[in-house]
């Protein structure tokens, strides 16, 4: 199951997600879109906020308070890519859509090991974590919906009688 697009708080839905599955029997890739009211678990939102913060640093967006509304993943012959769609939190809402990012990490000079201090690599680690959280969600790891409260049976109304007691 590969995530392609994941939107949070899309209209009346908590999540609108598009993903693809490869069917080994038919050798075809099937694409599915779900629209659901089921919210992700709390750790999803904290990881999403971390990704928004690292995105702001990576693209040097200054003091904007941003939230991520959509994440898209793509692949082609040039590599794997991620694209984020963000909005400012304050009114008026400003949409921020930076360019897609190639997910190939930047290596240390003269070595074939990714540089752990490079801002792009730090950003890509958060993207990988977010992709894992989205996969967990698509596989059913979701917040437990609030169940309706069990209603207690109402007391029978007292019937008229001596001192308000019930007649039997």
Secondary structure as UniProt FT lines:
FT   STRAND          2..10
FT   TURN            11..12
FT   STRAND          13..23
FT   TURN            24..27
FT   STRAND          28..36
FT   HELIX           42..58
FT   TURN            59..60
FT   TURN            62..63
FT   STRAND          66..76
FT   TURN            77..78
FT   STRAND          79..88
FT   STRAND          95..96
FT   STRAND          101..102
FT   TURN            109..110
FT   TURN            116..117
FT   HELIX           119..138
FT   TURN            139..140
FT   HELIX           162..164
//
